[in-house]
Every structure is written in structure tokens, then in C-alpha cells.
């Protein structure tokens, strides 16, 4: 295993992002936004892009980004998962940016990466065409070439786009094999999905002969790499959510009095908290190992699956345990526990469920 080391630079980055998110998106504000009682301030993402460089964190400096590694991106995603901050860090700065880096087509990617780094535009990754589909297969989306131009026709679903991206990175079939294309939002029809996660929006899009820019054609290897990276990035965010839940349940166990005693003194509660701590730390090793291997350019097929399995299951289990520790109050709409529970169940299915990744692991190991 490639062991992750929290360097001083990463500690400083993590601390700066944590301070910003805690000040800008305390959990009570996130709760109001999720309930539709408050909106995210206009220009907040641009502010984060310019002040902290979050939007272009892994974009090379030549395009206006910070040139950080995927390891640093994973650390930042942990903080966004911890706070449930409703900004497009995962959807745009991570999932929407990685395809440009993987395809490594600088001439084509330049204007998109510059806009992303400045925080003046957002991108979204659109691969899935149906539910319970991983790896995502291209069944209906087709790209057609006419001279030097491309058009795409088809549909995608379960897209994280924070309420609407400026452009979408879509997969489509071509005579040369799978291709990866960029489609502007003006050329797609977008429909909101009734998502379980109330803190960020998902959508379906459809397009008919939409003008597209080709990032890569005959791109099966790039498409596989993108999906592995996507699973790794989601796992990093899940780890941050599990961290927040562990802290929430321990703090409650230390202050709630029942039968004349702090409930944290009861053996059953101690075991719940201790077991969650062990599971979170095991998941941390898997998530940070996968991110660091990706940063070093290694094949992360197996590491990505391990990270997604560990973080999905730990986050889901921790959110349920947290509700049990809280008792009746944990079931109420007013308490934030359900926001994390919803996030855990939603991300469990993103870019492969634990069951699907276990199957992939068995295949990868030759079973």
C-alpha cells in the first residue's frame, strides 16, 4: 500500500479550507439551504475560486490553476464532505475537471480549463444512461462526425451538476470506439431529478444533434481511468462525511444524560463510537492510498474499488449508528443527522455500489 503522509502543505490547505467552510456554511445554514429557506450567495463559487483557488486546484498553472495533485484534491473533498457545503467542488472542480486532465488535449481543453480555474464556469461529468450501471456503458448516445465538427445525440442521467453546469462532459459511441465530448449547456435539455440528497442537485440531460467538442476518440482507456478517478474522488468526500458523523455522535454521547448518567458511559454506546472510529480510520487508509496512487500516475483500478467499498459502507453505517446514538432527536427533520444519512445513501450508488466494486475486485484479481 502507498501510505499517505499529511505534509505541512496539506495540513495548511486542509486548515484554510476548513476555516472557510465552517465560516461560510455552518450546518444550520446548510440545513436551511436544503429546506429551500435560503440560497447560496451569488458569486460564492467565484469567490472561493479566487480566494482559495479551489475551482482550479488540480488544473495546471499554465491554464490559471494551482497545479496541485489529486492527493491535495482528496484532502479538500474531505472537508466539503464534512460540512456538506453546497458548492460544486465535487461536481465541477473534481469530476468535471478530471476528464480534461486525463484526455491531455491541451489545445482543445485550454478555454475550458481557464474558465473552470477562474470560477466563471462549471462543468459536470455525464456518463450514466441508466440506473444501477457501473462501469457506465454507452447504449444510446451517439457522436457523428461531419468534416471537422462533431454532433452528439442521446441522453444521460444521475448527473451531479449543482443545479446546472455551463458545459457537460459526455461519453458517446463513435465508429472508432467510445469517445469523450464537451457539450455546452445551451444545447441540452436539462431535467431536475428528485434526489435523495437534499444538499445538492442531480439532473438528467438529453440532446439531439448538439454541437460537441471532441476531447478523445477511441478512448476506452481514458474512460476507464475517468471512472476509477471518479470513484476515488467520491470516496474522499464520503470519508469527510464519516469524520463529521463520528465527531457528532461522540460529542452527543458526552453531553446527553439518561438514567442519571452521561450516555457515553454506557458500554453499548462506547462500542458504537469505538467501532465507528476504527472503521473510519480503515477507510481513511483506503481513500488516501487511492488518491495518492492516482497522483503518482499508477493504475488505481483495484485501489479505487477498495476505497469506494470502504468509504461507502463506513459512511452509510456511521450515519445509521449516529441516529441510534441520538435516539428520538436523530429522527427529526430539524436535526442535521438525516442530511448526512441522505448523502451517504446517495453517494453509495455513485460510480459503483460496494456490490459492483466487489465484483470488479474479484475480476481484477482473476477470480
VOGU-3710 file (C-alpha; in Angstrom, 3 decimals, decimal comma):
1> xxxxxxxxxx> 0,000/0,000/0,000  1,188/3,517/-0,806  0,951/5,189/2,604  -0,382/8,741/2,642  1,553/11,328/4,617  -0,177/14,528/5,723  2,519/17,047/4,807  2,680/20,560/6,208  1,381/21,887/2,894  -1,624/19,595/3,018
11> xxxxxxxxxx> -2,277/20,461/6,637  -2,229/24,157/5,751  -4,552/23,615/2,786  -6,918/21,495/4,849  -6,974/24,099/7,614  -7,624/27,005/5,258  -10,482/25,195/3,527  -11,944/24,088/6,866  -11,885/27,657/8,197  -13,588/28,985/5,066
21> xxxxxxxxxx> -16,291/26,312/5,021  -17,002/26,498/8,751  -17,439/30,265/8,486  -19,425/30,268/5,243  -21,501/27,100/5,525  -22,200/26,165/9,157  -24,502/23,158/9,326  -27,554/25,211/10,300  -27,140/27,263/7,129  -26,737/24,108/5,029
31> xxxxxxxxxx> -29,941/22,830/6,638  -31,804/25,999/5,620  -30,468/25,749/2,068  -31,515/22,088/1,872  -35,010/23,072/3,028  -35,264/25,803/0,407  -35,341/28,572/3,018  -32,052/30,129/1,920  -29,959/30,245/-1,239  -26,237/30,051/-1,817
41> xxxxxxxxxx> -24,927/33,573/-2,291  -24,449/34,559/-5,914  -20,783/34,537/-6,820  -19,759/32,385/-3,842  -18,053/29,825/-6,079  -16,133/32,542/-7,934  -15,120/33,962/-4,553  -13,855/30,552/-3,454  -12,035/30,162/-6,762  -10,259/33,479/-6,499
51> xxxxxxxxxx> -9,638/33,473/-2,758  -8,562/29,867/-2,203  -8,009/28,593/-5,729  -10,472/25,756/-5,164  -12,051/25,739/-8,616  -8,717/25,220/-10,328  -6,993/23,214/-7,627  -5,714/20,438/-9,918  -5,678/22,480/-13,124  -2,108/23,134/-14,352
61> xxxxxxxxxx> -0,704/26,580/-13,659  -0,388/27,313/-17,382  -4,203/27,393/-17,524  -4,612/29,532/-14,420  -4,931/26,721/-11,902  -2,992/25,777/-8,791  -1,305/22,686/-10,226  -1,984/20,621/-7,103  -2,131/16,830/-7,102  -5,098/14,525/-6,757
71> xxxxxxxxxx> -3,891/13,865/-3,222  -4,499/17,504/-2,323  -7,857/17,386/-4,090  -8,819/14,416/-1,940  -7,983/16,358/1,230  -10,163/19,279/0,112  -13,035/16,958/-0,793  -12,901/15,528/2,719  -13,615/19,000/4,085  -16,511/19,506/1,683
81> xxxxxxxxxx> -17,900/16,129/2,713  -17,509/17,047/6,371  -19,539/20,250/6,012  -21,953/19,257/3,191  -21,125/22,657/1,666  -23,418/23,185/-1,364  -20,713/24,318/-3,786  -19,635/22,455/-6,955  -16,328/21,185/-5,569  -17,029/17,543/-6,337
91> xxxxxxxxxx> -19,220/18,097/-9,376  -17,049/20,661/-11,192  -13,594/21,094/-9,634  -13,187/17,318/-9,354  -15,473/15,254/-11,610  -15,871/17,994/-14,215  -12,154/18,749/-14,405  -10,521/15,318/-14,325  -11,626/14,324/-17,873  -9,694/17,247/-19,351
101> xxxxxxxxxx> -6,565/16,158/-17,493  -6,942/12,505/-18,432  -7,552/13,211/-22,119  -4,500/15,523/-22,172  -5,596/17,501/-25,231  -4,217/20,935/-24,351  -5,289/22,774/-27,495  -8,904/21,710/-27,076  -9,019/21,895/-23,281  -7,390/25,317/-22,848
111> xxxxxxxxxx> -10,502/27,582/-22,940  -12,492/25,205/-20,748  -9,763/24,831/-18,142  -9,161/28,578/-17,999  -12,855/29,238/-17,378  -13,015/26,497/-14,747  -9,929/27,777/-12,935  -11,325/31,315/-12,808  -14,582/30,069/-11,323  -16,568/31,741/-14,104
121> xxxxxxxxxx> -17,868/28,415/-15,434  -18,673/24,977/-14,075  -18,577/21,545/-15,678  -20,335/18,267/-14,953  -19,482/14,676/-15,811  -22,298/12,845/-17,608  -21,626/9,147/-18,182  -24,588/7,105/-16,908  -27,533/6,333/-19,162  -29,481/4,154/-16,730
131> xxxxxxxxxx> -29,775/3,281/-13,058  -27,508/0,750/-11,369  -24,976/0,958/-14,187  -21,272/0,660/-13,439  -18,988/0,805/-15,256  -21,146/3,158/-17,289  -21,946/1,720/-20,701  -22,839/3,695/-23,800  -26,128/2,301/-25,081  -27,907/5,164/-26,805
141> xxxxxxxxxx> -25,612/8,200/-27,012  -24,010/8,524/-30,431  -21,492/11,009/-31,810  -21,423/11,803/-35,525  -18,568/13,480/-37,363  -19,085/15,816/-40,297  -15,747/17,070/-41,511  -14,024/18,722/-38,572  -17,165/19,028/-36,453  -18,990/16,604/-34,180
151> xxxxxxxxxx> -22,570/16,355/-33,003  -23,982/14,089/-30,300  -27,455/12,672/-29,795  -28,659/10,833/-26,716  -29,295/11,237/-23,010  -27,521/10,954/-19,653  -28,795/10,744/-16,100  -27,750/10,902/-12,420  -25,528/13,899/-13,127  -24,132/15,984/-10,290
161> xxxxxxxxxx> -24,322/19,497/-11,719  -25,187/21,759/-8,769  -28,386/22,908/-10,438  -26,940/23,327/-13,915  -23,411/23,367/-15,331  -22,095/25,548/-18,132  -20,888/22,517/-20,050  -21,138/18,752/-19,753  -18,520/16,093/-20,440  -20,367/13,196/-22,053
171> xxxxxxxxxx> -19,395/9,780/-23,354  -20,689/8,688/-26,744  -20,115/5,888/-29,212  -18,256/6,579/-32,457  -17,130/4,349/-35,345  -13,658/4,408/-33,770  -14,922/3,358/-30,325  -16,052/5,263/-27,218  -15,450/8,995/-27,333  -15,415/11,789/-24,763
181> xxxxxxxxxx> -17,018/15,085/-25,753  -17,862/18,508/-24,333  -21,384/19,854/-24,892  -22,496/23,361/-23,927  -25,484/23,676/-21,617  -27,324/25,776/-24,207  -27,514/22,698/-26,436  -29,025/20,288/-23,890  -32,424/19,872/-22,277  -31,971/19,553/-18,520
191> xxxxxxxxxx> -34,427/17,987/-16,059  -34,057/18,073/-12,275  -34,166/14,695/-10,546  -35,977/14,146/-7,260  -32,766/13,229/-5,469  -32,452/11,720/-2,004  -29,599/14,104/-1,165  -31,172/17,479/-0,375  -27,869/19,343/-0,252  -27,048/19,167/-3,967
201> xxxxxxxxxx> -28,949/18,724/-7,176  -28,829/15,950/-9,737  -30,211/16,019/-13,239  -30,867/14,194/-16,463  -29,974/15,750/-19,796  -30,908/14,975/-23,373  -29,502/16,358/-26,602  -30,300/15,999/-30,280  -27,559/16,741/-32,806  -25,911/19,001/-30,255
211> xxxxxxxxxx> -22,640/20,551/-31,340  -19,793/18,873/-29,460  -16,059/19,256/-28,974  -14,067/16,031/-29,026  -11,648/15,538/-26,138  -10,740/11,995/-27,161  -11,923/9,369/-29,641  -11,214/5,649/-29,349  -10,989/6,497/-25,679  -11,867/3,322/-23,780
221> xxxxxxxxxx> -8,711/3,517/-21,658  -9,344/7,183/-20,801  -12,979/6,431/-19,989  -11,952/3,636/-17,626  -9,416/5,908/-15,950  -12,006/8,666/-15,519  -14,446/6,270/-13,858  -11,769/4,959/-11,490  -10,811/8,508/-10,558  -14,465/9,428/-10,072
231> xxxxxxxxxx> -14,941/6,562/-7,617  -11,804/7,644/-5,750  -12,912/11,281/-5,533  -16,371/10,361/-4,268  -14,729/8,119/-1,665  -12,661/11,061/-0,400  -15,799/13,116/0,068  -17,528/10,216/1,834  -14,604/9,944/4,232  -15,078/13,575/5,241
241> xxxxxxxxxx> -18,752/12,933/5,909  -17,933/9,915/8,055  -15,459/12,033/10,034  -18,185/14,591/10,740  -20,620/11,908/11,848  -18,080/10,335/14,208  -17,494/13,707/15,855  -21,243/14,344/16,066  -22,028/11,066/17,813  -19,105/11,328/20,256
251> xxxxxxxxxx> -19,988/14,897/21,242  -23,614/13,930/21,832  -22,618/10,864/23,838  -20,500/13,089/26,095  -23,314/15,524/26,932  -26,612/13,572/26,828  -27,821/12,419/30,239  -30,134/9,419/30,577  -30,987/7,443/33,722  -28,845/9,900/35,646
261> xxxxxxxxxx> -25,686/9,146/33,643  -23,888/10,507/30,592  -24,853/8,035/27,863  -21,234/7,813/26,739  -20,550/5,900/29,938  -22,778/3,031/28,784  -20,833/0,169/27,257  -23,138/-0,161/24,249  -22,619/3,492/23,291  -18,871/3,188/23,851
271> xxxxxxxxxx> -18,762/0,243/21,469  -20,759/2,112/18,815  -18,377/5,067/18,911  -15,206/2,965/19,125  -16,227/0,671/16,272  -17,060/3,669/14,101  -13,647/5,199/14,828  -11,863/2,004/13,775  -13,908/1,751/10,579  -13,344/5,412/9,681
281> xxxxxxxxxx> -9,579/5,091/10,085  -9,521/1,945/7,954  -11,472/3,767/5,261  -9,089/6,719/5,509  -6,190/4,477/4,609  -8,018/3,142/1,553  -9,207/6,554/0,320  -5,910/8,379/0,755  -3,949/5,476/-0,702  -6,075/5,528/-3,862
291> xxxxxxxxxx> -5,779/9,316/-4,216  -2,007/9,261/-3,750  -1,577/6,390/-6,192  -3,599/8,370/-8,726  -1,393/11,416/-8,117  1,655/9,276/-8,906  0,110/8,076/-12,164  -0,328/4,472/-11,047  -3,092/2,144/-12,158  -5,769/2,565/-9,488
301> xxxxxxxxxx> -8,312/0,043/-10,759  -8,127/-2,062/-7,595  -7,350/0,817/-5,225  -10,352/2,800/-6,445  -12,679/-0,126/-5,830  -11,243/-0,717/-2,360  -11,679/2,962/-1,490  -15,235/3,128/-2,793  -16,245/-0,045/-0,933  -14,691/1,053/2,357
311> xxxxxxxxxx> -15,906/4,646/2,326  -19,414/3,864/1,073  -20,005/1,257/3,748  -18,409/3,212/6,588  -20,316/6,397/5,750  -23,626/4,530/5,489  -23,046/2,558/8,691  -21,849/5,619/10,608  -24,877/7,721/9,692  -27,234/4,988/10,892
321> xxxxxxxxxx> -25,256/4,455/14,102  -25,300/8,206/14,703  -29,093/8,284/14,526  -29,276/5,406/17,006  -26,908/7,153/19,419  -29,029/10,297/19,236  -32,255/8,390/19,866  -35,520/10,156/19,049  -33,960/13,505/18,179  -31,882/11,838/15,473
331> xxxxxxxxxx> -35,037/11,049/13,531  -36,352/14,613/13,466  -36,353/16,845/10,411  -34,790/19,677/12,398  -31,655/17,686/13,266  -28,900/17,524/10,599  -28,348/13,773/11,046  -30,686/12,967/8,164  -28,752/15,221/5,782  -25,660/13,060/6,236
341> xxxxxxxxxx> -27,768/9,895/6,089  -29,176/11,025/2,740  -25,744/11,977/1,431  -24,376/8,580/2,435  -27,138/6,649/0,696  -26,889/8,835/-2,405  -23,119/8,582/-2,828  -23,231/4,852/-2,123  -24,639/4,376/-5,619  -22,487/6,957/-7,413
351> xxxxxxxxxx> -19,836/5,451/-9,703  -20,457/1,951/-8,480  -22,043/0,465/-5,381  -19,996/-1,662/-2,961  -21,515/-4,787/-4,522  -20,454/-3,723/-8,014  -16,960/-2,809/-6,863  -16,577/-6,153/-5,088  -17,416/-7,870/-8,357  -14,842/-5,676/-10,116
361> xxxxxxx> -12,247/-6,591/-7,489  -12,849/-10,294/-7,996  -12,486/-9,911/-11,749  -9,362/-7,798/-11,336  -7,818/-10,392/-9,038  -8,537/-13,162/-11,525  -11,460/-14,894/-9,799
//
